[in-house]
């Protein structure tokens, strides 16, 4: 196995793409492919400030690293979710990454901001942990981006993530979710744009970049992910990929190029300001405020909070 560029011994085989590369040319290819995706899908303007959602895992740290190399003013946002030692280790690797590169890192601690971490939030809201966590992350990341003056938020979702979401949305058809799936979700009043520059890279390709760049990241999965449907979908798609290299990319790009445009003629969902927080929602009060208001009511009944406690949607951001 030799590098297709220099003919030296290759270190990464890109089976689905039909070539192999040595360390030097793999790192070069990875950054250029990211730049090409950003340009092709008009994700970012050259040098534009971008808020990068950083969990401490390989995907988000690799994305932050590449955007930094490409010259973007990439500020990291890490959410401390209060999931015990897992959250503590997530923050440690994220802080170390930022310090080594002198990058700006913003942190929101869920427990400090609202009084409860994900385990208590899940119990008091009656939701499964991933649902309560996901809703909180989406809301807080958007709020911090809008109030911090960022037009766009970048996330490290890779091909495996996107193909699994698409697979799930097709198994349980939801037209509005299918319309929203894509590498770019444009900005709207009160909503920052969302971009996924790694959407064409497989998980293995991102991992190869992370290892070759010697980026230290949190290896462990979130303890709440155990039993998640997304892992089952990824496993199923991996079986197909093993027999048919490139199937995942064809599945996702086929949908984005040929099917999604046919769904986009539907009337856009009308949004209004949430009566509690002022951010866009389809109803009178947004899901985030409804969930946390309910959590506060139950917490007061259990005497976990004083009677005078009232939920305030504003997140407290610490800039490191």
C-alpha positions as CSV (number, residue, x, y, z in Angstrom):
1,X,0.0,0.0,0.0
2,X,1.7,3.2,-1.2
3,X,0.7,6.9,-1.2
4,X,-0.9,7.9,-4.4
5,X,0.9,11.3,-4.3
6,X,4.5,10.4,-3.5
7,X,4.7,6.7,-3.8
8,X,6.0,6.3,-0.2
9,X,4.5,3.8,2.3
10,X,0.9,4.9,2.9
11,X,-0.5,5.2,6.4
12,X,-4.2,5.6,5.6
13,X,-6.2,3.5,3.2
14,X,-9.3,5.3,1.9
15,X,-11.0,2.2,0.6
16,X,-14.3,3.9,-0.3
17,X,-12.4,6.5,-2.4
18,X,-10.0,4.0,-4.0
19,X,-6.6,5.4,-2.9
20,X,-4.1,5.6,0.0
21,X,-2.0,8.4,1.4
22,X,1.1,8.8,3.6
23,X,0.8,11.0,6.8
24,X,1.9,14.2,5.1
25,X,-0.4,13.9,2.2
26,X,-3.3,12.6,4.2
27,X,-3.2,15.7,6.5
28,X,-2.9,17.9,3.5
29,X,-5.8,16.2,1.7
30,X,-8.0,16.3,4.8
31,X,-7.6,20.1,5.3
32,X,-8.1,20.8,1.5
33,X,-11.3,18.6,1.4
34,X,-12.7,20.5,4.4
35,X,-11.9,23.8,2.7
36,X,-13.6,22.5,-0.5
37,X,-16.7,21.6,1.4
38,X,-16.9,25.0,3.0
39,X,-16.5,26.8,-0.3
40,X,-18.8,24.5,-2.3
41,X,-21.7,24.8,0.2
42,X,-20.9,28.5,1.1
43,X,-20.7,27.6,4.8
44,X,-18.3,30.4,5.8
45,X,-16.8,33.6,4.4
46,X,-13.0,33.8,4.4
47,X,-11.7,34.6,7.9
48,X,-15.3,34.9,9.3
49,X,-15.7,34.4,13.1
50,X,-17.3,31.1,13.8
51,X,-18.5,29.5,17.0
52,X,-17.4,25.8,17.2
53,X,-19.4,23.5,19.4
54,X,-16.7,21.5,21.2
55,X,-17.5,18.4,23.3
56,X,-13.9,17.2,23.8
57,X,-14.4,14.2,21.4
58,X,-12.3,13.6,18.2
59,X,-14.7,15.1,15.7
60,X,-15.2,18.5,17.3
61,X,-11.5,19.0,18.3
62,X,-10.4,18.0,14.8
63,X,-12.9,20.5,13.3
64,X,-11.6,23.3,15.6
65,X,-8.1,22.4,14.6
66,X,-8.8,22.5,10.8
67,X,-10.8,25.8,11.0
68,X,-7.9,27.3,13.0
69,X,-5.4,26.2,10.3
70,X,-7.6,27.7,7.6
71,X,-7.5,31.1,9.3
72,X,-11.0,31.4,10.7
73,X,-11.5,33.2,14.0
74,X,-12.8,30.0,15.6
75,X,-14.0,30.3,19.2
76,X,-14.8,27.1,21.0
77,X,-18.0,26.7,23.0
78,X,-18.1,23.8,25.5
79,X,-21.2,22.9,27.6
80,X,-20.6,21.3,31.0
81,X,-23.5,18.9,31.2
82,X,-23.0,17.7,34.8
83,X,-22.6,14.0,33.8
84,X,-20.1,13.2,36.5
85,X,-16.5,12.3,35.7
86,X,-17.3,12.1,32.0
87,X,-18.1,15.8,31.9
88,X,-15.1,16.7,34.0
89,X,-12.7,14.8,31.6
90,X,-14.5,16.4,28.6
91,X,-13.7,19.9,29.9
92,X,-10.1,18.9,30.7
93,X,-9.2,17.8,27.2
94,X,-11.0,20.7,25.7
95,X,-9.2,23.2,27.9
96,X,-5.9,21.6,27.2
97,X,-6.5,21.7,23.4
98,X,-7.4,25.4,23.6
99,X,-4.4,26.3,25.8
100,X,-1.9,24.5,23.5
101,X,-3.1,26.6,20.6
102,X,-3.9,29.8,22.4
103,X,-7.6,29.6,21.2
104,X,-10.5,31.3,22.9
105,X,-12.8,28.9,24.8
106,X,-16.3,29.8,26.2
107,X,-17.9,27.5,28.7
108,X,-21.5,27.2,29.9
109,X,-22.1,25.0,33.0
110,X,-25.6,23.7,32.9
111,X,-25.8,23.2,36.7
112,X,-24.5,26.7,37.4
113,X,-26.7,28.3,34.8
114,X,-30.0,26.5,35.6
115,X,-29.4,24.6,38.8
116,X,-29.4,21.0,37.4
117,X,-27.1,18.8,35.3
118,X,-28.4,16.3,32.7
119,X,-29.1,13.4,35.2
120,X,-31.4,15.6,37.3
121,X,-32.8,17.3,34.3
122,X,-33.8,14.0,32.8
123,X,-35.4,12.8,36.0
124,X,-37.3,16.0,36.7
125,X,-38.5,16.5,33.1
126,X,-39.6,12.9,32.5
127,X,-37.5,12.8,29.3
128,X,-34.8,10.3,28.4
129,X,-31.4,11.9,29.1
130,X,-30.4,12.3,25.4
131,X,-33.6,14.1,24.6
132,X,-33.3,16.6,27.5
133,X,-29.6,17.0,26.8
134,X,-30.1,17.5,23.1
135,X,-32.8,20.1,23.5
136,X,-30.7,22.0,26.0
137,X,-27.6,21.9,23.8
138,X,-29.4,23.1,20.7
139,X,-31.0,26.0,22.6
140,X,-27.9,27.2,24.5
141,X,-25.5,26.9,21.5
142,X,-27.9,29.1,19.5
143,X,-28.4,31.6,22.3
144,X,-24.7,32.0,22.9
145,X,-24.0,32.4,19.1
146,X,-26.7,35.0,18.6
147,X,-25.8,37.0,21.7
148,X,-22.1,36.6,21.0
149,X,-22.5,38.1,17.5
150,X,-21.7,34.9,15.6
151,X,-23.6,34.4,12.3
152,X,-22.7,30.8,12.2
153,X,-22.1,27.7,14.4
154,X,-19.9,24.8,13.2
155,X,-20.4,21.3,14.5
156,X,-18.2,18.2,14.0
157,X,-20.9,15.9,12.6
158,X,-19.3,13.4,10.2
159,X,-20.6,11.1,7.4
160,X,-21.5,8.3,9.8
161,X,-23.6,10.7,12.0
162,X,-25.4,12.2,9.0
163,X,-26.1,8.9,7.3
164,X,-27.4,7.4,10.6
165,X,-29.8,10.4,11.1
166,X,-31.0,10.1,7.5
167,X,-31.5,6.3,8.0
168,X,-33.6,7.0,11.2
169,X,-35.6,9.7,9.5
170,X,-36.5,7.4,6.6
171,X,-37.4,4.5,9.0
172,X,-39.7,6.9,10.9
173,X,-40.6,9.3,8.1
174,X,-40.8,13.0,9.2
175,X,-40.9,15.4,6.2
176,X,-39.8,18.4,8.2
177,X,-36.7,16.6,9.6
178,X,-35.8,15.4,6.1
179,X,-36.0,18.9,4.7
180,X,-33.7,20.2,7.5
181,X,-31.1,17.5,7.0
182,X,-28.0,18.9,5.2
183,X,-24.6,20.4,5.6
184,X,-26.0,23.9,6.0
185,X,-29.0,25.1,7.9
186,X,-29.3,28.8,7.0
187,X,-29.7,31.6,9.5
188,X,-33.1,33.1,10.3
189,X,-34.0,36.0,12.6
190,X,-32.9,34.8,16.1
191,X,-31.3,31.6,14.8
192,X,-27.6,31.3,13.9
193,X,-26.7,29.3,10.8
194,X,-25.5,25.7,11.4
195,X,-22.8,24.2,9.2
196,X,-21.1,20.7,9.2
197,X,-17.8,20.9,7.3
198,X,-17.0,17.2,8.0
199,X,-20.2,15.8,6.6
200,X,-18.4,13.9,3.8
201,X,-15.7,12.4,6.1
202,X,-16.3,9.0,7.6
203,X,-15.7,8.6,11.3
204,X,-12.6,6.6,10.5
205,X,-11.2,9.4,8.3
206,X,-11.7,11.9,11.1
207,X,-10.1,9.5,13.6
208,X,-7.1,9.1,11.3
209,X,-6.7,12.9,11.1
210,X,-6.9,13.2,14.9
211,X,-4.3,10.5,15.5
212,X,-1.9,11.7,12.9
213,X,-2.1,15.3,14.2
214,X,-1.6,13.8,17.7
215,X,-4.7,15.6,19.1
216,X,-5.6,14.4,22.6
217,X,-9.3,13.8,22.9
218,X,-11.9,12.0,25.1
219,X,-12.1,8.4,23.9
220,X,-15.1,7.3,25.8
221,X,-18.7,7.6,24.7
222,X,-21.2,9.5,26.8
223,X,-22.6,7.0,29.4
224,X,-26.1,8.1,28.3
225,X,-25.5,7.0,24.7
226,X,-25.8,3.3,25.7
227,X,-28.7,1.8,23.8
228,X,-29.3,4.8,21.6
229,X,-31.0,4.1,18.3
230,X,-28.3,6.1,16.4
231,X,-25.7,3.5,17.4
232,X,-27.9,0.7,16.0
233,X,-28.3,2.6,12.7
234,X,-24.5,3.2,12.5
235,X,-23.9,-0.5,13.0
236,X,-26.4,-1.4,10.3
237,X,-24.8,1.0,7.8
238,X,-21.3,-0.2,8.7
239,X,-22.4,-3.7,7.6
240,X,-23.5,-2.4,4.3
241,X,-20.3,-0.3,3.9
242,X,-18.1,-3.3,4.5
243,X,-19.7,-5.1,1.5
244,X,-20.2,-2.0,-0.6
245,X,-17.4,0.6,0.0
246,X,-18.7,4.1,-0.5
247,X,-22.3,3.2,0.1
248,X,-22.7,5.6,3.0
249,X,-21.5,8.6,1.0
250,X,-23.7,7.6,-2.0
251,X,-26.7,7.2,0.3
252,X,-26.3,10.7,1.9
253,X,-25.3,12.5,-1.3
254,X,-28.0,10.8,-3.3
255,X,-30.5,12.1,-0.8
256,X,-29.1,15.6,-0.7
257,X,-28.7,16.0,-4.5
258,X,-31.9,14.2,-5.8
259,X,-34.5,13.8,-3.1
260,X,-34.2,16.7,-0.7
261,X,-34.7,19.4,-3.4
262,X,-38.1,17.9,-4.2
263,X,-39.1,18.3,-0.5
264,X,-38.0,21.9,-0.2
265,X,-41.0,23.3,-2.1
266,X,-43.2,22.9,1.0
267,X,-44.2,26.0,2.8
268,X,-41.6,27.1,5.4
269,X,-42.6,26.7,9.0
270,X,-43.7,30.0,10.5
271,X,-41.9,31.0,13.6
272,X,-42.8,33.5,16.4
273,X,-41.1,34.8,19.5
274,X,-41.3,32.7,22.6
275,X,-43.2,34.5,25.3
276,X,-40.6,33.5,27.9
277,X,-37.3,34.0,26.2
278,X,-38.0,35.8,22.9
279,X,-36.2,33.2,20.7
280,X,-38.0,31.7,17.7
281,X,-40.5,28.9,18.2
282,X,-43.6,27.5,16.5
283,X,-45.8,27.8,19.6
284,X,-46.4,30.4,22.3
285,X,-43.6,29.1,24.5
286,X,-40.5,27.3,23.1
287,X,-39.7,23.7,24.1
288,X,-36.7,24.7,26.1
289,X,-38.6,27.1,28.3
290,X,-41.5,24.6,28.7
291,X,-39.2,21.9,29.8
292,X,-37.3,23.9,32.3
293,X,-40.5,25.6,33.7
294,X,-41.8,22.1,34.3
295,X,-38.5,21.0,35.9
296,X,-38.7,24.0,38.3
297,X,-42.3,23.2,39.3
298,X,-41.4,19.6,40.1
299,X,-38.2,20.5,41.9
300,X,-40.1,22.9,44.1
301,X,-42.7,20.2,44.9
302,X,-39.8,18.0,46.0
303,X,-38.2,20.9,47.9
304,X,-35.1,20.8,45.8
305,X,-35.6,24.5,45.1
306,X,-37.0,27.3,47.2
307,X,-40.6,28.5,46.4
308,X,-39.3,31.8,45.1
309,X,-37.0,30.1,42.5
310,X,-37.9,31.0,38.9
311,X,-36.3,29.6,35.8
312,X,-34.3,32.2,33.8
313,X,-33.5,31.2,30.2
314,X,-30.3,33.3,30.0
315,X,-27.2,31.1,30.0
316,X,-24.2,32.2,32.0
317,X,-21.1,32.2,29.7
318,X,-17.6,32.0,31.2
319,X,-14.8,33.0,28.8
320,X,-11.5,31.2,29.4
